[in-house]
Amino acid sequence: MPQTAACNRHHTIDQQLCRLMLLTLDRLRSDELIMTQALIANMLRVRRESVTEALGRLDKAGLINYRRGQITALAREPLELRASVTRWLKRNTIACCRQLSRGALGW
């Protein structure tokens, strides 16, 4: 939780939005999210208008397709890069630790 609070304070809305989408997609078996701008704004504790602008930028960049409460992730890797290095490091550290615990790295 403290890491999330720090990320929200120091990252752009675009980065926070990408992170939220990726965390949600990690729990689903689909590249599609059903989330309204108001819900996202509430979750990120930002203005709905800011979410509208961020979704528009991501849509224009070709990373997502956004249509009235329906977000489709088109390019996961660029979303991860935009989310923040923090998420990438955490995910890869966890994967490395799992491999170490299984002895998969041969150490």
N, C-alpha and C positions, 0 to 999 in steps of 0.2 A: 504494500500500500504506500509506504513512503516514497518508493521509487516512482510509482504512478503519479503521485502528487508533484514530485520534482519534475517529471517529464511534462506534465500539463502546464507547469509554470514556465518552463524554459523552451518549449517547442511551439511551433506555429500551429494554427488550427488545422492546416492541411496535414501536418505530421500527426497531430492528435487524432484526426479523422481516419487517416490511413491505419494507425495503430488500433483504433476501435474496430474498424472493419476487419482487419486481419485477425484480431483476437476472437471476433465473432465467427469469422469463416473457419477458424481452427476448430471450432466446436460443431460445425455443420458439415454435411457431406455434399455441399453445393457451393457454387460460386455466386449464388444469388442471396441477397439479404432483403427482407421486407422491413424497412425502417423509415419513418417519416422524419422530415427535417426537424420538427418540434421534438421528437424523441431523442434524436442525436444531439440537438442543442442542450436538452436537459441533461443527458448523460455526460456531455463535455463541459457543462456549465458555461455555455457561451450563448450569444444571441443567435436566433434562428437565421437571421439575415447573413451572419458570418458563415453558417453551415451551407446556406444556399450558394454563396460565392465559392466556397471551398469545393463543393460538389461540382460546380460548374467548371472550375479549373481542372479538376481530375478528369471530368468527362471530356473536356476539350483536349486534354493531353492524351486521350485514348486509353487511360488506365481503368476507367469504369464506364458503364453505361447507366445513366440515371434517368428514370422516368417515374414521377409521382409515387414516391415511397418504395420504389423497387430499384435496388442497386445491384448491378452485375459486375463482378470483378473480371476484367478482361486480361489484365497483366499483373500477376501476383508479385513477381520479382521486383518490378519498379515500385509497386506499392510498399514492399518491404524496405526498399532503399529510401523512400520518402518518409516512412514511419519514423525511423531514427536508427542510428547505429546501436543504441542501447538495446533495442529489441533483438537485433541480429546477434549481438554478443551474448545476450541471455540465452537465446535459443541454441546457439552453437556451443555454449558452455554446458548447457544441460545435456545436449546430445553427446558431447565428449565425455562427460561424467558417466553417462549411461554405458558408453562403450568401455570405459575403464572398469566399471563395476562388473562387466561381463567378460573382461579380459580380452576384448576384441582388438585392442591396439597392440597386444603382444608385449606389454611392459611388465 
